């Protein structure tokens, strides 16, 4: 998968429409709480500024569902981006229309205009051709640097490419390189770690890596469904009743596949899930009634760490316990520290686990932190992503 990038277009002095992912958390007062996603696109933005491009940036923020929601305006994002770049970032109060056209016409080389929340427009999520054409009229080139939305066929991630030459940003390029390698040509031993709550969210990824990984380590509430399918007594633990047959099927198929599946052998259990709730560690097959599994236990952590120690590549999506309720973050933390210390290439995707690594101060010890959540899972699953398929390949000409 070799896509043309922003470095392959004659960007000097041109109007460049850049789809970024600035969907960041805001405080009730409208302050950016975490600017990781904004900082991730700075290399693309700075490259184009050095070329003297006139930048039009577009992003969504939250889920306004095609309506104007005052609390989801992009003003705090424009302010934070301005501080990060050390230069003025202009902000429009609309997405398309005469006001935006005039603002774009007034741009000089090196100017930046951030459009209003693109999901204020109903045509965005509908991938409306007229709305996509209106966006395209603002620019000469289209750059997608928003991998986190690449699994969405929206006007600003897919439809706009029908009207403009479409290439990848530098962040998008980095995502493609690492994720493609992990999916199609991973070094062995490959260890895949999957957590989170629901089997349904990960089933395609599990099936893919059953045939490509050497070890498949399952944790989080998702693992409860597999333990229940194995016949274990799970007490009051959460599991997906409607996915038990699917989990049994996977466990039955496992010996015929390359990957060895590891489930928790011991778990941390509580009667009530809250921060600093009293807990016990028990064998996974022996959870008392009224108690719930909320984290992997020390024996499981040790097993996972041994697999990680021998890996050449590690991929990870989803926390291994109730991370938001200390001390039930310990399993996730211990595994994270082992990955950070490992010599293997490490690729981590998903907002929860990326935030955990940031909080632990380990993010700079991970080879690649993906900005995608659902996009990562769909990519690993082998699905075509609408935001990637429309980007021009190196074998094509015309730019």
C-alpha positions as CSV (number, residue, x, y, z in Angstrom):
1,X,0.0,0.0,0.0
2,X,2.0,2.9,-1.3
3,X,0.1,6.2,-1.3
4,X,1.1,9.5,-2.7
5,X,1.7,12.0,0.1
6,X,1.7,15.7,0.6
7,X,5.4,15.7,-0.5
8,X,4.3,14.6,-4.0
9,X,2.1,17.6,-4.8
10,X,3.3,21.0,-6.0
11,X,2.0,22.8,-2.8
12,X,3.9,26.1,-3.2
13,X,1.4,28.9,-3.0
14,X,-1.6,26.5,-3.5
15,X,-4.8,26.2,-1.6
16,X,-4.6,22.9,0.3
17,X,-7.6,21.4,2.0
18,X,-6.3,19.2,4.9
19,X,-8.7,16.9,6.7
20,X,-7.3,16.6,10.3
21,X,-8.6,14.8,13.3
22,X,-9.0,17.5,16.0
23,X,-11.7,15.6,17.9
24,X,-10.2,16.4,21.3
25,X,-11.8,16.4,24.8
26,X,-13.0,19.7,26.1
27,X,-13.6,20.9,29.6
28,X,-17.1,22.2,30.6
29,X,-15.6,25.7,30.2
30,X,-14.5,24.9,26.6
31,X,-10.8,24.3,27.2
32,X,-8.8,21.6,25.3
33,X,-7.9,18.9,27.9
34,X,-5.7,16.8,25.7
35,X,-4.0,18.1,22.5
36,X,-2.4,14.8,21.4
37,X,-4.4,14.7,18.2
38,X,-3.6,18.3,17.4
39,X,0.1,17.8,17.9
40,X,0.0,14.6,15.8
41,X,-0.8,16.6,12.6
42,X,1.7,19.4,13.2
43,X,4.4,17.8,10.9
44,X,1.9,18.0,7.9
45,X,0.8,21.5,8.8
46,X,4.4,22.8,9.2
47,X,5.5,21.1,6.0
48,X,2.8,22.9,4.0
49,X,3.5,26.2,5.8
50,X,7.2,25.9,4.8
51,X,6.1,25.5,1.2
52,X,4.0,28.7,1.4
53,X,0.7,26.9,1.0
54,X,-2.6,28.5,1.9
55,X,-4.1,26.0,4.4
56,X,-7.8,25.2,4.9
57,X,-8.2,22.8,7.8
58,X,-11.3,20.8,8.5
59,X,-12.2,18.5,11.4
60,X,-15.2,17.2,13.4
61,X,-15.6,17.7,17.1
62,X,-18.0,15.4,19.0
63,X,-21.3,14.2,17.5
64,X,-23.5,17.2,16.7
65,X,-25.4,15.1,14.1
66,X,-25.7,17.8,11.4
67,X,-26.8,20.6,13.7
68,X,-25.0,23.6,15.3
69,X,-24.1,22.8,18.9
70,X,-22.5,25.8,20.6
71,X,-20.4,23.7,23.0
72,X,-18.8,21.9,20.0
73,X,-17.5,24.9,18.1
74,X,-13.9,24.8,17.0
75,X,-12.7,28.0,18.6
76,X,-10.8,26.3,21.5
77,X,-9.1,24.1,19.0
78,X,-8.0,27.1,16.9
79,X,-6.6,28.8,20.0
80,X,-4.6,25.7,21.0
81,X,-3.3,25.2,17.4
82,X,-2.3,28.8,17.3
83,X,-0.3,28.4,20.5
84,X,1.4,25.2,19.3
85,X,2.4,26.8,16.0
86,X,3.3,30.2,17.4
87,X,1.3,31.9,14.7
88,X,-2.3,33.1,14.1
89,X,-4.9,30.6,13.0
90,X,-7.9,32.1,11.4
91,X,-11.3,30.5,12.2
92,X,-14.5,30.6,10.2
93,X,-17.9,30.4,11.8
94,X,-19.3,28.2,9.0
95,X,-18.1,25.4,6.9
96,X,-19.2,26.4,3.4
97,X,-20.8,29.4,1.8
98,X,-19.9,33.0,0.9
99,X,-18.2,33.8,4.2
100,X,-15.8,30.9,3.8
101,X,-15.2,31.6,0.2
102,X,-14.2,35.2,1.0
103,X,-12.0,34.0,3.8
104,X,-10.2,31.6,1.5
105,X,-9.8,34.2,-1.2
106,X,-8.1,36.5,1.4
107,X,-5.6,33.9,2.5
108,X,-2.0,34.7,1.7
109,X,0.8,32.1,1.4
110,X,1.5,30.7,4.9
111,X,-2.0,31.6,6.3
112,X,-4.2,29.0,8.0
113,X,-8.0,28.9,8.1
114,X,-9.7,26.4,10.4
115,X,-13.3,25.7,9.3
116,X,-16.1,25.4,11.8
117,X,-17.0,21.9,13.0
118,X,-17.6,20.0,9.8
119,X,-20.3,17.8,11.3
120,X,-22.5,20.8,11.9
121,X,-23.3,20.2,8.2
122,X,-25.8,17.3,7.6
123,X,-24.1,16.6,4.2
124,X,-20.8,15.6,5.9
125,X,-21.9,12.2,7.4
126,X,-24.3,11.6,4.4
127,X,-21.3,12.0,2.1
128,X,-23.5,14.3,0.0
129,X,-21.9,15.0,-3.4
130,X,-23.0,18.6,-3.5
131,X,-21.5,19.3,-0.1
132,X,-18.3,17.5,-1.1
133,X,-18.1,19.6,-4.2
134,X,-18.6,22.8,-2.2
135,X,-15.6,21.8,0.0
136,X,-13.5,21.0,-3.0
137,X,-14.1,24.4,-4.6
138,X,-12.2,25.9,-1.7
139,X,-8.9,24.3,-2.7
140,X,-6.5,23.0,-5.3
141,X,-5.4,19.8,-3.5
142,X,-6.9,17.5,-0.8
143,X,-4.8,16.0,1.9
144,X,-6.1,13.5,4.4
145,X,-4.2,13.4,7.7
146,X,-7.1,12.0,9.8
147,X,-6.6,8.3,10.1
148,X,-9.0,8.2,13.0
149,X,-11.8,8.9,10.6
150,X,-10.5,6.8,7.7
151,X,-13.2,4.1,8.3
152,X,-15.9,6.7,7.6
153,X,-17.3,7.4,4.1
154,X,-18.0,11.0,4.8
155,X,-17.8,14.0,2.5
156,X,-14.5,15.3,3.9
157,X,-12.9,11.9,4.1
158,X,-14.1,10.3,0.9
159,X,-16.5,12.4,-1.3
160,X,-14.1,15.3,-1.7
161,X,-11.6,13.1,-3.5
162,X,-14.0,12.9,-6.6
163,X,-13.2,16.6,-7.2
164,X,-9.6,17.1,-6.1
165,X,-6.3,15.2,-6.3
166,X,-6.2,13.3,-3.0
167,X,-3.0,12.4,-1.1
168,X,-2.0,11.3,2.4
169,X,-0.6,13.6,5.1
170,X,2.6,12.8,7.0
171,X,0.6,11.4,9.9
172,X,-1.6,9.3,7.6
173,X,1.5,8.0,5.8
174,X,3.1,6.9,9.2
175,X,-0.1,5.2,10.2
176,X,-0.3,3.3,6.9
177,X,3.4,2.2,7.0
178,X,3.2,0.8,10.6
179,X,-0.3,-0.7,10.5
180,X,0.2,-2.3,7.0
181,X,3.5,-3.9,8.2
182,X,1.8,-5.3,11.3
183,X,-1.1,-6.7,9.3
184,X,0.6,-7.9,6.1
185,X,4.3,-8.5,6.9
186,X,4.9,-8.7,10.6
187,X,8.2,-10.1,12.0
188,X,7.9,-13.2,14.1
189,X,7.2,-13.8,17.0
190,X,4.3,-11.4,16.7
191,X,2.3,-10.9,19.9
192,X,-1.2,-9.5,19.7
193,X,-2.9,-8.1,22.8
194,X,-6.6,-7.4,22.8
195,X,-8.7,-6.1,25.6
196,X,-11.7,-3.9,26.1
197,X,-15.3,-4.9,26.9
198,X,-16.9,-6.6,23.9
199,X,-16.0,-9.6,21.7
200,X,-18.2,-8.1,19.0
201,X,-15.8,-5.2,18.6
202,X,-12.7,-7.4,18.2
203,X,-14.0,-10.5,16.5
204,X,-12.6,-9.7,13.0
205,X,-9.2,-8.8,14.5
206,X,-9.1,-12.0,16.6
207,X,-9.8,-14.1,13.5
208,X,-7.2,-12.3,11.4
209,X,-4.4,-12.6,14.0
210,X,-5.3,-16.2,14.9
211,X,-3.6,-17.0,11.5
212,X,-0.8,-14.4,11.6
213,X,0.3,-13.9,15.3
214,X,2.3,-16.3,17.4
215,X,0.6,-15.4,20.6
216,X,-2.9,-13.9,21.1
217,X,-3.3,-12.4,24.6
218,X,-6.9,-11.7,25.6
219,X,-7.9,-9.6,28.6
220,X,-10.5,-7.1,29.8
221,X,-14.2,-7.9,30.1
222,X,-14.0,-9.4,26.7
223,X,-12.0,-12.3,28.1
224,X,-14.9,-13.1,30.4
225,X,-17.0,-14.2,27.5
226,X,-14.3,-16.7,26.5
227,X,-13.8,-17.9,30.0
228,X,-17.6,-18.5,30.3
229,X,-17.5,-20.3,27.0
230,X,-14.9,-22.5,28.4
231,X,-17.3,-23.5,31.1
232,X,-15.9,-21.4,34.0
233,X,-18.1,-20.1,36.8
234,X,-18.0,-16.3,36.3
235,X,-20.0,-15.1,39.4
236,X,-21.5,-11.7,38.6
237,X,-18.9,-10.8,35.9
238,X,-19.9,-9.1,32.8
239,X,-19.9,-11.3,29.7
240,X,-21.8,-11.4,26.4
241,X,-24.4,-14.2,26.5
242,X,-25.2,-13.8,22.8
243,X,-21.5,-14.2,21.9
244,X,-20.8,-17.5,23.8
245,X,-21.3,-19.7,20.8
246,X,-18.9,-17.5,18.8
247,X,-16.3,-17.6,21.6
248,X,-16.6,-21.4,21.7
249,X,-16.2,-21.6,18.0
250,X,-13.0,-19.5,18.2
251,X,-11.6,-21.6,21.0
252,X,-12.3,-24.8,19.0
253,X,-10.6,-23.4,15.9
254,X,-7.5,-22.2,17.9
255,X,-5.5,-25.4,17.7
256,X,-5.8,-25.4,13.9
257,X,-4.3,-21.9,13.7
258,X,-0.9,-20.4,14.2
259,X,-1.6,-18.3,17.2
260,X,-1.7,-19.7,20.7
261,X,-4.6,-18.0,22.6
262,X,-3.9,-17.0,26.2
263,X,-6.8,-16.3,28.5
264,X,-6.5,-15.0,32.1
265,X,-5.6,-17.8,34.5
266,X,-6.3,-15.6,37.5
267,X,-8.3,-12.4,38.0
268,X,-8.9,-9.6,40.4
269,X,-12.5,-9.6,41.7
270,X,-14.7,-7.2,43.6
271,X,-18.3,-7.2,44.9
272,X,-18.8,-3.6,43.8
273,X,-16.8,-1.8,41.1
274,X,-15.6,1.6,42.4
275,X,-12.2,3.2,43.0
276,X,-10.3,1.5,45.8
277,X,-13.0,-1.1,46.3
278,X,-11.9,-4.1,48.4
279,X,-10.7,-6.9,46.2
280,X,-9.4,-10.5,46.0
281,X,-7.3,-12.5,43.5
282,X,-8.7,-15.8,42.6
283,X,-8.3,-18.5,39.9
284,X,-10.3,-17.5,36.8
285,X,-12.4,-20.7,37.0
286,X,-13.5,-20.0,40.6
287,X,-15.2,-16.7,40.9
288,X,-17.8,-16.7,43.7
289,X,-21.4,-15.6,43.2
290,X,-21.8,-11.9,43.7
291,X,-18.2,-11.1,42.7
292,X,-17.0,-9.7,39.4
293,X,-13.7,-10.0,37.5
294,X,-12.3,-6.5,36.9
295,X,-8.6,-7.0,36.1
296,X,-6.1,-9.7,35.2
297,X,-4.2,-11.2,38.1
298,X,-0.5,-11.3,38.8
299,X,-0.1,-14.9,37.4
300,X,-1.7,-13.7,34.1
301,X,0.5,-10.6,34.1
302,X,3.6,-12.9,34.4
303,X,2.4,-15.1,31.5
304,X,1.7,-12.1,29.3
305,X,5.1,-10.5,30.2
306,X,6.9,-13.7,29.2
307,X,5.2,-13.7,25.8
308,X,6.1,-10.0,25.4
309,X,9.7,-10.6,26.3
310,X,10.2,-12.9,23.4
311,X,8.4,-10.9,20.8
312,X,9.8,-9.0,17.8
313,X,6.5,-7.1,17.2
314,X,3.7,-6.3,19.6
315,X,0.3,-4.9,18.8
316,X,-2.2,-3.8,21.4
317,X,-5.8,-2.5,21.5
318,X,-7.9,-2.2,24.6
319,X,-7.3,-2.1,28.3
320,X,-7.0,-5.3,30.3
321,X,-9.1,-4.3,33.2
322,X,-11.3,-1.5,34.6
323,X,-8.5,1.0,34.1
324,X,-10.5,4.0,35.2
325,X,-11.0,2.5,38.7
326,X,-7.7,2.3,40.6
327,X,-6.2,-0.1,41.6
328,X,-7.8,-2.1,38.8
329,X,-5.5,-0.5,36.3
330,X,-2.5,-2.5,37.5
331,X,-2.7,-5.3,35.0
332,X,-2.8,-2.8,32.1
333,X,0.0,-0.8,33.7
334,X,2.3,-3.8,34.2
335,X,1.8,-5.0,30.7
336,X,2.3,-1.5,29.3
337,X,5.6,-1.2,31.2
338,X,6.8,-4.5,29.8
339,X,6.0,-3.4,26.3
340,X,7.8,-0.1,26.8
341,X,10.9,-1.9,28.0
342,X,10.8,-4.6,25.3
343,X,13.2,-4.5,22.3
344,X,10.3,-5.4,19.9
345,X,8.5,-2.9,17.6
346,X,5.3,-1.9,19.4
347,X,2.1,-0.6,17.8
348,X,-0.7,0.6,20.0
349,X,-4.1,1.7,18.8
350,X,-7.3,2.9,20.6
351,X,-8.1,6.0,22.5
352,X,-8.3,4.4,26.0
353,X,-5.0,2.6,25.9
354,X,-3.2,5.5,24.2
355,X,-4.4,7.8,26.9
356,X,-3.3,5.3,29.6
357,X,0.2,5.2,28.1
358,X,0.3,9.1,28.0
359,X,-0.7,9.1,31.6
360,X,2.0,6.6,32.6
361,X,4.6,8.6,30.7
362,X,5.4,5.7,28.4
363,X,4.1,7.0,25.1
364,X,7.6,7.9,23.8
365,X,8.8,4.4,24.4
366,X,6.2,2.9,22.0
367,X,7.2,2.6,18.4
368,X,3.9,3.8,17.0
369,X,0.9,5.2,18.8
370,X,-2.0,5.2,16.4
371,X,-4.5,8.0,16.4
372,X,-7.3,5.7,15.3
373,X,-9.7,3.6,17.3
374,X,-12.3,2.0,15.2
375,X,-10.1,2.6,12.1
376,X,-7.3,0.6,13.6
377,X,-9.6,-2.4,14.3
378,X,-11.1,-2.3,10.8
379,X,-7.7,-2.0,9.2
380,X,-6.3,-5.0,11.2
381,X,-9.4,-6.9,10.4
382,X,-8.6,-6.4,6.7
383,X,-11.5,-4.2,5.7
384,X,-11.0,-1.5,3.1
385,X,-11.2,2.0,4.7
386,X,-13.1,4.6,2.6
387,X,-10.6,7.3,3.6
388,X,-7.7,5.3,2.4
389,X,-9.0,3.8,-0.8
390,X,-9.5,7.2,-2.4
391,X,-5.9,8.4,-1.9
392,X,-3.8,8.2,-5.0
393,X,-1.3,5.4,-5.4
394,X,2.3,5.9,-6.4
395,X,1.7,4.0,-9.6
396,X,-0.8,6.7,-10.7
397,X,0.0,9.9,-12.4
398,X,-1.7,13.2,-12.9
399,X,-0.6,15.4,-10.1
